[in-house]
């Protein structure tokens, strides 16, 4: 009998927090940084996780 529900892939929160921290050091345009920060923030909010400091202080 085949499963009808898709198995949810677990997220590696440590890796996501590291991405948020390293975002300020990445060499990309400001617009691309903001897009990536917005995508990361959406992921954290969707799973009711607090935003990492790297996303809060991105300037």
Secondary structure by P-SEA (a helix, b strand, c coil): cccccccbbbbaaaaaaaaaaacccccccaaaaaaaaaaaaaaaaaacccccccccccc
